[in-house]
Amino acid sequence: MKIDKAAIAGTLESSDCMVTVEPGSGSVELELESVVMNQFGEQIQEVIRETLERLDVKDVFIRIVDKGALDCTIKARVECAVYRSAGQTTNVPWGGAVR
């Protein structure tokens, strides 16, 4: 999936995360800020990268500010930001239907 424009999903509330995606410079560039970075930073990055791979996103700058979100919330926010960026508003395969 191609990232066409900047898009945001999520909030900065507790137990949520704010995901911003922008067109990249030829690769996946990830910037992560998390209140639980020391405990779960590697797991959060893995969830983000797996979600982007599942959506076939190869060229993106993604910034995530995490306030303790669960993996399912992180996945949903990344999906939403990517779909918004690509302009996909109908027939959205939520919840991992894309393989």
MODELLER restraints for C-alpha pairs under 7 A, 6 or more apart:
rsr = mdl.restraints
at = mdl.atoms
rsr.add(forms.Gaussian(group=physical.xy_distance, feature=features.Distance(at['CA:1:A'], at['CA:55:A']), mean=6.26, stdev=0.5))
rsr.add(forms.Gaussian(group=physical.xy_distance, feature=features.Distance(at['CA:1:A'], at['CA:56:A']), mean=5.34, stdev=0.5))
rsr.add(forms.Gaussian(group=physical.xy_distance, feature=features.Distance(at['CA:1:A'], at['CA:57:A']), mean=5.09, stdev=0.5))
rsr.add(forms.Gaussian(group=physical.xy_distance, feature=features.Distance(at['CA:2:A'], at['CA:57:A']), mean=6.37, stdev=0.5))
rsr.add(forms.Gaussian(group=physical.xy_distance, feature=features.Distance(at['CA:2:A'], at['CA:86:A']), mean=6.21, stdev=0.5))
rsr.add(forms.Gaussian(group=physical.xy_distance, feature=features.Distance(at['CA:3:A'], at['CA:22:A']), mean=6.54, stdev=0.5))
rsr.add(forms.Gaussian(group=physical.xy_distance, feature=features.Distance(at['CA:3:A'], at['CA:23:A']), mean=5.24, stdev=0.5))
rsr.add(forms.Gaussian(group=physical.xy_distance, feature=features.Distance(at['CA:3:A'], at['CA:60:A']), mean=6.58, stdev=0.5))
rsr.add(forms.Gaussian(group=physical.xy_distance, feature=features.Distance(at['CA:3:A'], at['CA:82:A']), mean=6.72, stdev=0.5))
rsr.add(forms.Gaussian(group=physical.xy_distance, feature=features.Distance(at['CA:3:A'], at['CA:85:A']), mean=5.53, stdev=0.5))
rsr.add(forms.Gaussian(group=physical.xy_distance, feature=features.Distance(at['CA:3:A'], at['CA:86:A']), mean=5.42, stdev=0.5))
rsr.add(forms.Gaussian(group=physical.xy_distance, feature=features.Distance(at['CA:4:A'], at['CA:23:A']), mean=6.20, stdev=0.5))
rsr.add(forms.Gaussian(group=physical.xy_distance, feature=features.Distance(at['CA:4:A'], at['CA:85:A']), mean=5.63, stdev=0.5))
rsr.add(forms.Gaussian(group=physical.xy_distance, feature=features.Distance(at['CA:4:A'], at['CA:86:A']), mean=5.40, stdev=0.5))
rsr.add(forms.Gaussian(group=physical.xy_distance, feature=features.Distance(at['CA:5:A'], at['CA:22:A']), mean=5.87, stdev=0.5))
rsr.add(forms.Gaussian(group=physical.xy_distance, feature=features.Distance(at['CA:5:A'], at['CA:23:A']), mean=6.22, stdev=0.5))
rsr.add(forms.Gaussian(group=physical.xy_distance, feature=features.Distance(at['CA:5:A'], at['CA:85:A']), mean=5.13, stdev=0.5))
rsr.add(forms.Gaussian(group=physical.xy_distance, feature=features.Distance(at['CA:6:A'], at['CA:21:A']), mean=5.47, stdev=0.5))
rsr.add(forms.Gaussian(group=physical.xy_distance, feature=features.Distance(at['CA:6:A'], at['CA:22:A']), mean=4.30, stdev=0.5))
rsr.add(forms.Gaussian(group=physical.xy_distance, feature=features.Distance(at['CA:6:A'], at['CA:23:A']), mean=6.88, stdev=0.5))
rsr.add(forms.Gaussian(group=physical.xy_distance, feature=features.Distance(at['CA:6:A'], at['CA:85:A']), mean=5.87, stdev=0.5))
rsr.add(forms.Gaussian(group=physical.xy_distance, feature=features.Distance(at['CA:7:A'], at['CA:20:A']), mean=5.71, stdev=0.5))
rsr.add(forms.Gaussian(group=physical.xy_distance, feature=features.Distance(at['CA:7:A'], at['CA:21:A']), mean=5.46, stdev=0.5))
rsr.add(forms.Gaussian(group=physical.xy_distance, feature=features.Distance(at['CA:7:A'], at['CA:22:A']), mean=6.75, stdev=0.5))
rsr.add(forms.Gaussian(group=physical.xy_distance, feature=features.Distance(at['CA:7:A'], at['CA:81:A']), mean=5.46, stdev=0.5))
rsr.add(forms.Gaussian(group=physical.xy_distance, feature=features.Distance(at['CA:7:A'], at['CA:84:A']), mean=6.02, stdev=0.5))
rsr.add(forms.Gaussian(group=physical.xy_distance, feature=features.Distance(at['CA:7:A'], at['CA:85:A']), mean=5.06, stdev=0.5))
rsr.add(forms.Gaussian(group=physical.xy_distance, feature=features.Distance(at['CA:8:A'], at['CA:19:A']), mean=5.55, stdev=0.5))
rsr.add(forms.Gaussian(group=physical.xy_distance, feature=features.Distance(at['CA:8:A'], at['CA:20:A']), mean=4.49, stdev=0.5))
rsr.add(forms.Gaussian(group=physical.xy_distance, feature=features.Distance(at['CA:8:A'], at['CA:21:A']), mean=6.57, stdev=0.5))
rsr.add(forms.Gaussian(group=physical.xy_distance, feature=features.Distance(at['CA:8:A'], at['CA:81:A']), mean=5.26, stdev=0.5))
rsr.add(forms.Gaussian(group=physical.xy_distance, feature=features.Distance(at['CA:9:A'], at['CA:18:A']), mean=5.80, stdev=0.5))
rsr.add(forms.Gaussian(group=physical.xy_distance, feature=features.Distance(at['CA:9:A'], at['CA:19:A']), mean=5.28, stdev=0.5))
rsr.add(forms.Gaussian(group=physical.xy_distance, feature=features.Distance(at['CA:9:A'], at['CA:20:A']), mean=6.71, stdev=0.5))
rsr.add(forms.Gaussian(group=physical.xy_distance, feature=features.Distance(at['CA:9:A'], at['CA:77:A']), mean=5.47, stdev=0.5))
rsr.add(forms.Gaussian(group=physical.xy_distance, feature=features.Distance(at['CA:9:A'], at['CA:80:A']), mean=6.11, stdev=0.5))
rsr.add(forms.Gaussian(group=physical.xy_distance, feature=features.Distance(at['CA:9:A'], at['CA:81:A']), mean=5.07, stdev=0.5))
rsr.add(forms.Gaussian(group=physical.xy_distance, feature=features.Distance(at['CA:10:A'], at['CA:16:A']), mean=6.75, stdev=0.5))
rsr.add(forms.Gaussian(group=physical.xy_distance, feature=features.Distance(at['CA:10:A'], at['CA:17:A']), mean=5.56, stdev=0.5))
rsr.add(forms.Gaussian(group=physical.xy_distance, feature=features.Distance(at['CA:10:A'], at['CA:18:A']), mean=4.36, stdev=0.5))
rsr.add(forms.Gaussian(group=physical.xy_distance, feature=features.Distance(at['CA:10:A'], at['CA:19:A']), mean=6.22, stdev=0.5))
rsr.add(forms.Gaussian(group=physical.xy_distance, feature=features.Distance(at['CA:10:A'], at['CA:77:A']), mean=5.91, stdev=0.5))
rsr.add(forms.Gaussian(group=physical.xy_distance, feature=features.Distance(at['CA:11:A'], at['CA:17:A']), mean=5.69, stdev=0.5))
rsr.add(forms.Gaussian(group=physical.xy_distance, feature=features.Distance(at['CA:11:A'], at['CA:18:A']), mean=4.93, stdev=0.5))
rsr.add(forms.Gaussian(group=physical.xy_distance, feature=features.Distance(at['CA:12:A'], at['CA:18:A']), mean=5.94, stdev=0.5))
rsr.add(forms.Gaussian(group=physical.xy_distance, feature=features.Distance(at['CA:12:A'], at['CA:67:A']), mean=6.59, stdev=0.5))
rsr.add(forms.Gaussian(group=physical.xy_distance, feature=features.Distance(at['CA:13:A'], at['CA:67:A']), mean=6.76, stdev=0.5))
rsr.add(forms.Gaussian(group=physical.xy_distance, feature=features.Distance(at['CA:14:A'], at['CA:67:A']), mean=5.23, stdev=0.5))
rsr.add(forms.Gaussian(group=physical.xy_distance, feature=features.Distance(at['CA:14:A'], at['CA:68:A']), mean=6.54, stdev=0.5))
rsr.add(forms.Gaussian(group=physical.xy_distance, feature=features.Distance(at['CA:15:A'], at['CA:67:A']), mean=5.32, stdev=0.5))
rsr.add(forms.Gaussian(group=physical.xy_distance, feature=features.Distance(at['CA:15:A'], at['CA:68:A']), mean=4.53, stdev=0.5))
rsr.add(forms.Gaussian(group=physical.xy_distance, feature=features.Distance(at['CA:15:A'], at['CA:69:A']), mean=4.28, stdev=0.5))
rsr.add(forms.Gaussian(group=physical.xy_distance, feature=features.Distance(at['CA:16:A'], at['CA:66:A']), mean=6.40, stdev=0.5))
rsr.add(forms.Gaussian(group=physical.xy_distance, feature=features.Distance(at['CA:16:A'], at['CA:67:A']), mean=5.47, stdev=0.5))
rsr.add(forms.Gaussian(group=physical.xy_distance, feature=features.Distance(at['CA:16:A'], at['CA:68:A']), mean=6.24, stdev=0.5))
rsr.add(forms.Gaussian(group=physical.xy_distance, feature=features.Distance(at['CA:16:A'], at['CA:69:A']), mean=4.48, stdev=0.5))
rsr.add(forms.Gaussian(group=physical.xy_distance, feature=features.Distance(at['CA:16:A'], at['CA:73:A']), mean=6.85, stdev=0.5))
rsr.add(forms.Gaussian(group=physical.xy_distance, feature=features.Distance(at['CA:17:A'], at['CA:64:A']), mean=6.69, stdev=0.5))
rsr.add(forms.Gaussian(group=physical.xy_distance, feature=features.Distance(at['CA:17:A'], at['CA:65:A']), mean=5.52, stdev=0.5))
rsr.add(forms.Gaussian(group=physical.xy_distance, feature=features.Distance(at['CA:17:A'], at['CA:66:A']), mean=4.23, stdev=0.5))
rsr.add(forms.Gaussian(group=physical.xy_distance, feature=features.Distance(at['CA:17:A'], at['CA:67:A']), mean=5.64, stdev=0.5))
rsr.add(forms.Gaussian(group=physical.xy_distance, feature=features.Distance(at['CA:17:A'], at['CA:69:A']), mean=5.96, stdev=0.5))
rsr.add(forms.Gaussian(group=physical.xy_distance, feature=features.Distance(at['CA:17:A'], at['CA:74:A']), mean=6.72, stdev=0.5))
rsr.add(forms.Gaussian(group=physical.xy_distance, feature=features.Distance(at['CA:18:A'], at['CA:64:A']), mean=5.63, stdev=0.5))
rsr.add(forms.Gaussian(group=physical.xy_distance, feature=features.Distance(at['CA:18:A'], at['CA:65:A']), mean=5.26, stdev=0.5))
rsr.add(forms.Gaussian(group=physical.xy_distance, feature=features.Distance(at['CA:18:A'], at['CA:66:A']), mean=6.52, stdev=0.5))
rsr.add(forms.Gaussian(group=physical.xy_distance, feature=features.Distance(at['CA:19:A'], at['CA:63:A']), mean=5.87, stdev=0.5))
rsr.add(forms.Gaussian(group=physical.xy_distance, feature=features.Distance(at['CA:19:A'], at['CA:64:A']), mean=4.61, stdev=0.5))
rsr.add(forms.Gaussian(group=physical.xy_distance, feature=features.Distance(at['CA:19:A'], at['CA:65:A']), mean=6.73, stdev=0.5))
rsr.add(forms.Gaussian(group=physical.xy_distance, feature=features.Distance(at['CA:19:A'], at['CA:77:A']), mean=6.27, stdev=0.5))
rsr.add(forms.Gaussian(group=physical.xy_distance, feature=features.Distance(at['CA:19:A'], at['CA:78:A']), mean=6.20, stdev=0.5))
rsr.add(forms.Gaussian(group=physical.xy_distance, feature=features.Distance(at['CA:19:A'], at['CA:81:A']), mean=6.61, stdev=0.5))
rsr.add(forms.Gaussian(group=physical.xy_distance, feature=features.Distance(at['CA:20:A'], at['CA:62:A']), mean=5.64, stdev=0.5))
rsr.add(forms.Gaussian(group=physical.xy_distance, feature=features.Distance(at['CA:20:A'], at['CA:63:A']), mean=5.15, stdev=0.5))
rsr.add(forms.Gaussian(group=physical.xy_distance, feature=features.Distance(at['CA:20:A'], at['CA:64:A']), mean=6.40, stdev=0.5))
rsr.add(forms.Gaussian(group=physical.xy_distance, feature=features.Distance(at['CA:20:A'], at['CA:81:A']), mean=6.67, stdev=0.5))
rsr.add(forms.Gaussian(group=physical.xy_distance, feature=features.Distance(at['CA:21:A'], at['CA:60:A']), mean=6.60, stdev=0.5))
rsr.add(forms.Gaussian(group=physical.xy_distance, feature=features.Distance(at['CA:21:A'], at['CA:61:A']), mean=5.74, stdev=0.5))
rsr.add(forms.Gaussian(group=physical.xy_distance, feature=features.Distance(at['CA:21:A'], at['CA:62:A']), mean=4.50, stdev=0.5))
rsr.add(forms.Gaussian(group=physical.xy_distance, feature=features.Distance(at['CA:21:A'], at['CA:63:A']), mean=6.52, stdev=0.5))
rsr.add(forms.Gaussian(group=physical.xy_distance, feature=features.Distance(at['CA:21:A'], at['CA:81:A']), mean=6.40, stdev=0.5))
rsr.add(forms.Gaussian(group=physical.xy_distance, feature=features.Distance(at['CA:21:A'], at['CA:82:A']), mean=6.81, stdev=0.5))
rsr.add(forms.Gaussian(group=physical.xy_distance, feature=features.Distance(at['CA:22:A'], at['CA:60:A']), mean=5.85, stdev=0.5))
rsr.add(forms.Gaussian(group=physical.xy_distance, feature=features.Distance(at['CA:22:A'], at['CA:61:A']), mean=5.19, stdev=0.5))
rsr.add(forms.Gaussian(group=physical.xy_distance, feature=features.Distance(at['CA:22:A'], at['CA:62:A']), mean=6.48, stdev=0.5))
rsr.add(forms.Gaussian(group=physical.xy_distance, feature=features.Distance(at['CA:23:A'], at['CA:59:A']), mean=6.60, stdev=0.5))
rsr.add(forms.Gaussian(group=physical.xy_distance, feature=features.Distance(at['CA:23:A'], at['CA:60:A']), mean=4.96, stdev=0.5))
rsr.add(forms.Gaussian(group=physical.xy_distance, feature=features.Distance(at['CA:23:A'], at['CA:61:A']), mean=6.10, stdev=0.5))
rsr.add(forms.Gaussian(group=physical.xy_distance, feature=features.Distance(at['CA:24:A'], at['CA:59:A']), mean=4.87, stdev=0.5))
rsr.add(forms.Gaussian(group=physical.xy_distance, feature=features.Distance(at['CA:24:A'], at['CA:60:A']), mean=3.82, stdev=0.5))
rsr.add(forms.Gaussian(group=physical.xy_distance, feature=features.Distance(at['CA:24:A'], at['CA:61:A']), mean=4.76, stdev=0.5))
rsr.add(forms.Gaussian(group=physical.xy_distance, feature=features.Distance(at['CA:25:A'], at['CA:59:A']), mean=6.48, stdev=0.5))
rsr.add(forms.Gaussian(group=physical.xy_distance, feature=features.Distance(at['CA:26:A'], at['CA:59:A']), mean=5.00, stdev=0.5))
rsr.add(forms.Gaussian(group=physical.xy_distance, feature=features.Distance(at['CA:27:A'], at['CA:58:A']), mean=5.76, stdev=0.5))
rsr.add(forms.Gaussian(group=physical.xy_distance, feature=features.Distance(at['CA:27:A'], at['CA:59:A']), mean=4.52, stdev=0.5))
rsr.add(forms.Gaussian(group=physical.xy_distance, feature=features.Distance(at['CA:27:A'], at['CA:60:A']), mean=6.28, stdev=0.5))
rsr.add(forms.Gaussian(group=physical.xy_distance, feature=features.Distance(at['CA:28:A'], at['CA:58:A']), mean=5.82, stdev=0.5))
rsr.add(forms.Gaussian(group=physical.xy_distance, feature=features.Distance(at['CA:28:A'], at['CA:59:A']), mean=5.30, stdev=0.5))
rsr.add(forms.Gaussian(group=physical.xy_distance, feature=features.Distance(at['CA:28:A'], at['CA:60:A']), mean=4.97, stdev=0.5))
rsr.add(forms.Gaussian(group=physical.xy_distance, feature=features.Distance(at['CA:28:A'], at['CA:61:A']), mean=6.09, stdev=0.5))
rsr.add(forms.Gaussian(group=physical.xy_distance, feature=features.Distance(at['CA:29:A'], at['CA:60:A']), mean=6.20, stdev=0.5))
rsr.add(forms.Gaussian(group=physical.xy_distance, feature=features.Distance(at['CA:29:A'], at['CA:61:A']), mean=4.76, stdev=0.5))
rsr.add(forms.Gaussian(group=physical.xy_distance, feature=features.Distance(at['CA:29:A'], at['CA:62:A']), mean=6.22, stdev=0.5))
rsr.add(forms.Gaussian(group=physical.xy_distance, feature=features.Distance(at['CA:30:A'], at['CA:61:A']), mean=6.10, stdev=0.5))
rsr.add(forms.Gaussian(group=physical.xy_distance, feature=features.Distance(at['CA:30:A'], at['CA:62:A']), mean=5.06, stdev=0.5))
rsr.add(forms.Gaussian(group=physical.xy_distance, feature=features.Distance(at['CA:30:A'], at['CA:63:A']), mean=6.01, stdev=0.5))
rsr.add(forms.Gaussian(group=physical.xy_distance, feature=features.Distance(at['CA:31:A'], at['CA:62:A']), mean=6.25, stdev=0.5))
rsr.add(forms.Gaussian(group=physical.xy_distance, feature=features.Distance(at['CA:31:A'], at['CA:63:A']), mean=4.66, stdev=0.5))
rsr.add(forms.Gaussian(group=physical.xy_distance, feature=features.Distance(at['CA:31:A'], at['CA:64:A']), mean=6.32, stdev=0.5))
rsr.add(forms.Gaussian(group=physical.xy_distance, feature=features.Distance(at['CA:32:A'], at['CA:63:A']), mean=5.91, stdev=0.5))
rsr.add(forms.Gaussian(group=physical.xy_distance, feature=features.Distance(at['CA:32:A'], at['CA:64:A']), mean=4.94, stdev=0.5))
rsr.add(forms.Gaussian(group=physical.xy_distance, feature=features.Distance(at['CA:32:A'], at['CA:65:A']), mean=6.16, stdev=0.5))
rsr.add(forms.Gaussian(group=physical.xy_distance, feature=features.Distance(at['CA:33:A'], at['CA:64:A']), mean=6.18, stdev=0.5))
rsr.add(forms.Gaussian(group=physical.xy_distance, feature=features.Distance(at['CA:33:A'], at['CA:65:A']), mean=4.82, stdev=0.5))
rsr.add(forms.Gaussian(group=physical.xy_distance, feature=features.Distance(at['CA:33:A'], at['CA:66:A']), mean=6.06, stdev=0.5))
rsr.add(forms.Gaussian(group=physical.xy_distance, feature=features.Distance(at['CA:34:A'], at['CA:65:A']), mean=5.86, stdev=0.5))
rsr.add(forms.Gaussian(group=physical.xy_distance, feature=features.Distance(at['CA:34:A'], at['CA:66:A']), mean=4.48, stdev=0.5))
rsr.add(forms.Gaussian(group=physical.xy_distance, feature=features.Distance(at['CA:34:A'], at['CA:67:A']), mean=6.06, stdev=0.5))
rsr.add(forms.Gaussian(group=physical.xy_distance, feature=features.Distance(at['CA:35:A'], at['CA:66:A']), mean=6.52, stdev=0.5))
rsr.add(forms.Gaussian(group=physical.xy_distance, feature=features.Distance(at['CA:35:A'], at['CA:67:A']), mean=5.63, stdev=0.5))
rsr.add(forms.Gaussian(group=physical.xy_distance, feature=features.Distance(at['CA:35:A'], at['CA:68:A']), mean=6.38, stdev=0.5))
rsr.add(forms.Gaussian(group=physical.xy_distance, feature=features.Distance(at['CA:36:A'], at['CA:68:A']), mean=6.30, stdev=0.5))
rsr.add(forms.Gaussian(group=physical.xy_distance, feature=features.Distance(at['CA:47:A'], at['CA:71:A']), mean=6.72, stdev=0.5))
rsr.add(forms.Gaussian(group=physical.xy_distance, feature=features.Distance(at['CA:47:A'], at['CA:75:A']), mean=6.86, stdev=0.5))
rsr.add(forms.Gaussian(group=physical.xy_distance, feature=features.Distance(at['CA:48:A'], at['CA:75:A']), mean=6.75, stdev=0.5))
rsr.add(forms.Gaussian(group=physical.xy_distance, feature=features.Distance(at['CA:51:A'], at['CA:75:A']), mean=6.20, stdev=0.5))
rsr.add(forms.Gaussian(group=physical.xy_distance, feature=features.Distance(at['CA:54:A'], at['CA:98:A']), mean=6.59, stdev=0.5))
rsr.add(forms.Gaussian(group=physical.xy_distance, feature=features.Distance(at['CA:54:A'], at['CA:99:A']), mean=5.60, stdev=0.5))
rsr.add(forms.Gaussian(group=physical.xy_distance, feature=features.Distance(at['CA:55:A'], at['CA:98:A']), mean=6.44, stdev=0.5))
